[in-house]
Amino acid sequence: MHEVQLRDAKTRLSALVEGAAHGETTIITRYGKPRAVILGIDEWNRLCQVPSFGRLLLSAPLEDGDLPPRDMSPPRDAAL
């Protein structure tokens, strides 16, 4: 994975896309801060298939009593 500035990415877009197609990920920066990522479609599809944490919990084979009871007491006061 490497970084490229936005202005350089504009001029090298075809090469960056070709690199992404071969598994090379590129971070595009603007004013020195990461702003976007170019990655190949295979990697994108792989990442899209990762289930969310909520879906993992919902699909877990839990039974009554597997999780501790939720603490319903009010939160403590915090002096800020």
Distance bins in CASP14 RR format, pairs under 12 A and 6 or more apart:
PFRMAT RR
TARGET T0000
AUTHOR 0000-0000-0000
RMODE 2
METHOD distances of the structure
MODEL  1
1 19 0 0 0 0 0 1 0 0 0 0 0
1 20 0 0 0 0 0 1 0 0 0 0 0
1 23 0 0 0 0 1 0 0 0 0 0 0
1 24 1 0 0 1 0 0 0 0 0 0 0
1 25 1 0 1 0 0 0 0 0 0 0 0
1 26 1 0 0 1 0 0 0 0 0 0 0
1 27 1 0 0 1 0 0 0 0 0 0 0
1 28 0 0 0 0 0 1 0 0 0 0 0
1 34 0 0 0 0 0 1 0 0 0 0 0
1 37 0 0 0 0 1 0 0 0 0 0 0
1 38 0 0 0 0 0 1 0 0 0 0 0
1 39 0 0 0 0 1 0 0 0 0 0 0
1 43 0 0 0 0 0 1 0 0 0 0 0
2 8 0 0 0 0 0 1 0 0 0 0 0
2 9 0 0 0 0 0 1 0 0 0 0 0
2 12 0 0 0 0 0 1 0 0 0 0 0
2 15 0 0 0 0 0 1 0 0 0 0 0
2 16 0 0 0 0 1 0 0 0 0 0 0
2 19 0 0 0 0 0 1 0 0 0 0 0
2 20 0 0 0 0 0 1 0 0 0 0 0
2 24 1 0 0 1 0 0 0 0 0 0 0
2 25 0 0 0 0 1 0 0 0 0 0 0
2 26 1 0 0 1 0 0 0 0 0 0 0
2 27 1 0 0 1 0 0 0 0 0 0 0
2 28 0 0 0 0 0 1 0 0 0 0 0
2 29 0 0 0 0 0 1 0 0 0 0 0
2 34 0 0 0 0 0 1 0 0 0 0 0
2 37 0 0 0 0 0 1 0 0 0 0 0
2 38 0 0 0 0 0 1 0 0 0 0 0
3 9 0 0 0 0 1 0 0 0 0 0 0
3 16 0 0 0 0 0 1 0 0 0 0 0
3 25 0 0 0 0 0 1 0 0 0 0 0
3 26 1 0 0 1 0 0 0 0 0 0 0
3 27 1 0 1 0 0 0 0 0 0 0 0
3 28 1 0 0 1 0 0 0 0 0 0 0
3 29 1 0 1 0 0 0 0 0 0 0 0
3 30 0 0 0 0 0 1 0 0 0 0 0
3 32 0 0 0 0 1 0 0 0 0 0 0
3 33 0 0 0 0 0 1 0 0 0 0 0
3 34 1 0 0 1 0 0 0 0 0 0 0
3 35 0 0 0 0 0 1 0 0 0 0 0
3 36 0 0 0 0 0 1 0 0 0 0 0
3 37 0 0 0 0 0 1 0 0 0 0 0
3 38 0 0 0 0 0 1 0 0 0 0 0
4 10 0 0 0 0 1 0 0 0 0 0 0
4 11 0 0 0 0 1 0 0 0 0 0 0
4 12 1 0 0 1 0 0 0 0 0 0 0
4 13 0 0 0 0 0 1 0 0 0 0 0
4 15 0 0 0 0 1 0 0 0 0 0 0
4 16 1 0 0 1 0 0 0 0 0 0 0
4 19 0 0 0 0 0 1 0 0 0 0 0
4 20 0 0 0 0 0 1 0 0 0 0 0
4 24 0 0 0 0 0 1 0 0 0 0 0
4 25 0 0 0 0 0 1 0 0 0 0 0
4 26 1 0 1 0 0 0 0 0 0 0 0
4 27 1 0 0 1 0 0 0 0 0 0 0
4 28 1 0 0 1 0 0 0 0 0 0 0
4 29 1 0 0 1 0 0 0 0 0 0 0
4 30 0 0 0 0 0 1 0 0 0 0 0
4 32 0 0 0 0 0 1 0 0 0 0 0
4 34 0 0 0 0 0 1 0 0 0 0 0
4 35 0 0 0 0 0 1 0 0 0 0 0
4 36 0 0 0 0 0 1 0 0 0 0 0
4 37 0 0 0 0 0 1 0 0 0 0 0
4 38 0 0 0 0 1 0 0 0 0 0 0
5 11 0 0 0 0 0 1 0 0 0 0 0
5 12 0 0 0 0 0 1 0 0 0 0 0
5 16 0 0 0 0 0 1 0 0 0 0 0
5 26 0 0 0 0 0 1 0 0 0 0 0
5 27 0 0 0 0 0 1 0 0 0 0 0
5 28 1 0 0 1 0 0 0 0 0 0 0
5 29 1 0 1 0 0 0 0 0 0 0 0
5 30 1 0 0 1 0 0 0 0 0 0 0
5 31 0 0 0 0 1 0 0 0 0 0 0
5 32 1 0 0 1 0 0 0 0 0 0 0
5 33 0 0 0 0 0 1 0 0 0 0 0
5 34 0 0 0 0 0 1 0 0 0 0 0
5 35 0 0 0 0 1 0 0 0 0 0 0
5 36 0 0 0 0 0 1 0 0 0 0 0
6 12 0 0 0 0 0 1 0 0 0 0 0
6 13 0 0 0 0 0 1 0 0 0 0 0
6 16 0 0 0 0 0 1 0 0 0 0 0
6 26 0 0 0 0 0 1 0 0 0 0 0
6 27 0 0 0 0 0 1 0 0 0 0 0
6 28 1 0 1 0 0 0 0 0 0 0 0
6 29 1 0 0 1 0 0 0 0 0 0 0
6 30 1 0 1 0 0 0 0 0 0 0 0
6 31 0 0 0 0 1 0 0 0 0 0 0
6 32 0 0 0 0 1 0 0 0 0 0 0
6 33 0 0 0 0 0 1 0 0 0 0 0
6 34 0 0 0 0 0 1 0 0 0 0 0
6 35 1 0 0 1 0 0 0 0 0 0 0
6 36 0 0 0 0 1 0 0 0 0 0 0
6 38 0 0 0 0 0 1 0 0 0 0 0
7 13 0 0 0 0 0 1 0 0 0 0 0
7 28 0 0 0 0 1 0 0 0 0 0 0
7 29 0 0 0 0 0 1 0 0 0 0 0
7 30 0 0 0 0 1 0 0 0 0 0 0
7 31 0 0 0 0 0 1 0 0 0 0 0
7 32 0 0 0 0 0 1 0 0 0 0 0
8 15 0 0 0 0 0 1 0 0 0 0 0
8 16 0 0 0 0 1 0 0 0 0 0 0
8 26 0 0 0 0 0 1 0 0 0 0 0
8 28 0 0 0 0 1 0 0 0 0 0 0
8 29 0 0 0 0 1 0 0 0 0 0 0
8 30 0 0 0 0 0 1 0 0 0 0 0
9 15 0 0 0 0 1 0 0 0 0 0 0
9 16 1 0 0 1 0 0 0 0 0 0 0
9 17 0 0 0 0 0 1 0 0 0 0 0
9 20 0 0 0 0 0 1 0 0 0 0 0
9 26 1 0 0 1 0 0 0 0 0 0 0
9 27 0 0 0 0 1 0 0 0 0 0 0
9 28 1 0 1 0 0 0 0 0 0 0 0
9 29 0 0 0 0 1 0 0 0 0 0 0
9 30 0 0 0 0 1 0 0 0 0 0 0
9 35 0 0 0 0 1 0 0 0 0 0 0
9 36 0 0 0 0 1 0 0 0 0 0 0
9 37 0 0 0 0 0 1 0 0 0 0 0
9 38 1 0 0 1 0 0 0 0 0 0 0
10 16 0 0 0 0 1 0 0 0 0 0 0
10 28 0 0 0 0 1 0 0 0 0 0 0
10 30 0 0 0 0 0 1 0 0 0 0 0
10 36 0 0 0 0 0 1 0 0 0 0 0
12 18 0 0 0 0 1 0 0 0 0 0 0
12 19 0 0 0 0 0 1 0 0 0 0 0
12 20 0 0 0 0 0 1 0 0 0 0 0
12 26 0 0 0 0 1 0 0 0 0 0 0
12 28 0 0 0 0 0 1 0 0 0 0 0
12 38 0 0 0 0 0 1 0 0 0 0 0
13 19 0 0 0 0 0 1 0 0 0 0 0
13 20 0 0 0 0 0 1 0 0 0 0 0
13 26 0 0 0 0 0 1 0 0 0 0 0
13 28 0 0 0 0 1 0 0 0 0 0 0
13 36 0 0 0 0 0 1 0 0 0 0 0
13 38 0 0 0 0 1 0 0 0 0 0 0
14 20 0 0 0 0 0 1 0 0 0 0 0
14 21 0 0 0 0 0 1 0 0 0 0 0
14 38 0 0 0 0 0 1 0 0 0 0 0
15 21 0 0 0 0 0 1 0 0 0 0 0
15 22 0 0 0 0 0 1 0 0 0 0 0
15 24 0 0 0 0 1 0 0 0 0 0 0
15 26 0 0 0 0 1 0 0 0 0 0 0
15 38 0 0 0 0 0 1 0 0 0 0 0
16 22 0 0 0 0 0 1 0 0 0 0 0
16 23 0 0 0 0 0 1 0 0 0 0 0
16 24 0 0 0 0 1 0 0 0 0 0 0
16 25 0 0 0 0 1 0 0 0 0 0 0
16 26 1 0 1 0 0 0 0 0 0 0 0
16 27 0 0 0 0 0 1 0 0 0 0 0
16 28 0 0 0 0 1 0 0 0 0 0 0
16 36 0 0 0 0 0 1 0 0 0 0 0
16 37 0 0 0 0 0 1 0 0 0 0 0
16 38 1 0 1 0 0 0 0 0 0 0 0
16 39 0 0 0 0 0 1 0 0 0 0 0
16 40 0 0 0 0 0 1 0 0 0 0 0
17 23 0 0 0 0 0 1 0 0 0 0 0
17 24 0 0 0 0 0 1 0 0 0 0 0
17 25 0 0 0 0 0 1 0 0 0 0 0
17 26 0 0 0 0 1 0 0 0 0 0 0
17 38 1 0 0 1 0 0 0 0 0 0 0
17 39 0 0 0 0 0 1 0 0 0 0 0
17 40 0 0 0 0 1 0 0 0 0 0 0
17 41 0 0 0 0 0 1 0 0 0 0 0
18 24 0 0 0 0 1 0 0 0 0 0 0
18 26 0 0 0 0 0 1 0 0 0 0 0
18 38 0 0 0 0 0 1 0 0 0 0 0
18 40 0 0 0 0 0 1 0 0 0 0 0
19 25 0 0 0 0 1 0 0 0 0 0 0
19 26 1 0 0 1 0 0 0 0 0 0 0
19 38 0 0 0 0 1 0 0 0 0 0 0
19 39 0 0 0 0 1 0 0 0 0 0 0
19 40 0 0 0 0 1 0 0 0 0 0 0
19 41 0 0 0 0 0 1 0 0 0 0 0
19 42 0 0 0 0 0 1 0 0 0 0 0
19 43 0 0 0 0 0 1 0 0 0 0 0
20 26 1 0 0 1 0 0 0 0 0 0 0
20 27 0 0 0 0 0 1 0 0 0 0 0
20 28 0 0 0 0 0 1 0 0 0 0 0
20 36 0 0 0 0 0 1 0 0 0 0 0
20 37 0 0 0 0 1 0 0 0 0 0 0
20 38 1 0 1 0 0 0 0 0 0 0 0
20 39 1 0 1 0 0 0 0 0 0 0 0
20 40 1 1 0 0 0 0 0 0 0 0 0
20 41 0 0 0 0 1 0 0 0 0 0 0
20 42 0 0 0 0 1 0 0 0 0 0 0
20 43 1 0 0 1 0 0 0 0 0 0 0
20 44 0 0 0 0 1 0 0 0 0 0 0
21 38 0 0 0 0 0 1 0 0 0 0 0
21 39 0 0 0 0 1 0 0 0 0 0 0
21 40 1 0 1 0 0 0 0 0 0 0 0
21 41 1 0 0 1 0 0 0 0 0 0 0
21 42 0 0 0 0 1 0 0 0 0 0 0
21 43 0 0 0 0 0 1 0 0 0 0 0
21 44 0 0 0 0 0 1 0 0 0 0 0
22 38 0 0 0 0 0 1 0 0 0 0 0
22 39 0 0 0 0 0 1 0 0 0 0 0
22 40 0 0 0 0 1 0 0 0 0 0 0
22 41 0 0 0 0 0 1 0 0 0 0 0
22 42 0 0 0 0 1 0 0 0 0 0 0
22 43 0 0 0 0 0 1 0 0 0 0 0
23 38 0 0 0 0 0 1 0 0 0 0 0
23 39 1 0 0 1 0 0 0 0 0 0 0
23 40 1 0 1 0 0 0 0 0 0 0 0
23 41 0 0 0 0 1 0 0 0 0 0 0
23 42 1 0 0 1 0 0 0 0 0 0 0
23 43 1 0 0 1 0 0 0 0 0 0 0
23 44 0 0 0 0 0 1 0 0 0 0 0
23 46 0 0 0 0 0 1 0 0 0 0 0
24 37 0 0 0 0 0 1 0 0 0 0 0
24 38 0 0 0 0 1 0 0 0 0 0 0
24 39 0 0 0 0 1 0 0 0 0 0 0
24 40 0 0 0 0 1 0 0 0 0 0 0
24 42 0 0 0 0 0 1 0 0 0 0 0
24 43 0 0 0 0 1 0 0 0 0 0 0
25 34 0 0 0 0 0 1 0 0 0 0 0
25 36 0 0 0 0 0 1 0 0 0 0 0
25 37 1 0 0 1 0 0 0 0 0 0 0
25 38 1 0 0 1 0 0 0 0 0 0 0
25 39 1 0 1 0 0 0 0 0 0 0 0
25 40 1 0 0 1 0 0 0 0 0 0 0
25 42 0 0 0 0 0 1 0 0 0 0 0
25 43 1 0 0 1 0 0 0 0 0 0 0
25 44 0 0 0 0 0 1 0 0 0 0 0
25 47 0 0 0 0 0 1 0 0 0 0 0
26 34 0 0 0 0 0 1 0 0 0 0 0
26 35 0 0 0 0 0 1 0 0 0 0 0
26 36 0 0 0 0 1 0 0 0 0 0 0
26 37 1 0 0 1 0 0 0 0 0 0 0
26 38 1 0 1 0 0 0 0 0 0 0 0
26 39 1 0 0 1 0 0 0 0 0 0 0
26 40 0 0 0 0 1 0 0 0 0 0 0
26 43 0 0 0 0 0 1 0 0 0 0 0
27 33 0 0 0 0 0 1 0 0 0 0 0
27 34 1 0 1 0 0 0 0 0 0 0 0
27 35 0 0 0 0 1 0 0 0 0 0 0
27 36 1 0 0 1 0 0 0 0 0 0 0
27 37 1 0 1 0 0 0 0 0 0 0 0
27 38 0 0 0 0 1 0 0 0 0 0 0
27 39 0 0 0 0 1 0 0 0 0 0 0
28 34 1 0 0 1 0 0 0 0 0 0 0
28 35 1 0 1 0 0 0 0 0 0 0 0
28 36 1 0 1 0 0 0 0 0 0 0 0
28 37 1 0 0 1 0 0 0 0 0 0 0
28 38 1 0 0 1 0 0 0 0 0 0 0
28 39 0 0 0 0 0 1 0 0 0 0 0
29 35 1 0 0 1 0 0 0 0 0 0 0
29 36 0 0 0 0 1 0 0 0 0 0 0
29 37 0 0 0 0 0 1 0 0 0 0 0
29 38 0 0 0 0 0 1 0 0 0 0 0
30 36 0 0 0 0 1 0 0 0 0 0 0
37 43 0 0 0 0 1 0 0 0 0 0 0
37 44 0 0 0 0 1 0 0 0 0 0 0
37 47 0 0 0 0 0 1 0 0 0 0 0
38 44 0 0 0 0 0 1 0 0 0 0 0
39 45 0 0 0 0 0 1 0 0 0 0 0
39 46 0 0 0 0 1 0 0 0 0 0 0
39 47 0 0 0 0 1 0 0 0 0 0 0
39 48 0 0 0 0 0 1 0 0 0 0 0
40 46 0 0 0 0 1 0 0 0 0 0 0
40 47 0 0 0 0 0 1 0 0 0 0 0
41 47 0 0 0 0 0 1 0 0 0 0 0
41 48 0 0 0 0 0 1 0 0 0 0 0
42 48 0 0 0 0 0 1 0 0 0 0 0
42 49 0 0 0 0 0 1 0 0 0 0 0
43 49 0 0 0 0 0 1 0 0 0 0 0
43 50 0 0 0 0 0 1 0 0 0 0 0
44 50 0 0 0 0 0 1 0 0 0 0 0
49 55 0 0 0 0 0 1 0 0 0 0 0
50 56 0 0 0 0 1 0 0 0 0 0 0
51 57 0 0 0 0 1 0 0 0 0 0 0
51 58 0 0 0 0 1 0 0 0 0 0 0
51 59 1 0 0 1 0 0 0 0 0 0 0
51 60 0 0 0 0 0 1 0 0 0 0 0
52 58 0 0 0 0 1 0 0 0 0 0 0
52 59 0 0 0 0 0 1 0 0 0 0 0
53 59 0 0 0 0 0 1 0 0 0 0 0
53 60 0 0 0 0 0 1 0 0 0 0 0
54 60 0 0 0 0 1 0 0 0 0 0 0
56 62 0 0 0 0 0 1 0 0 0 0 0
57 66 0 0 0 0 0 1 0 0 0 0 0
57 67 0 0 0 0 1 0 0 0 0 0 0
60 66 0 0 0 0 1 0 0 0 0 0 0
60 67 0 0 0 0 1 0 0 0 0 0 0
62 68 0 0 0 0 0 1 0 0 0 0 0
END
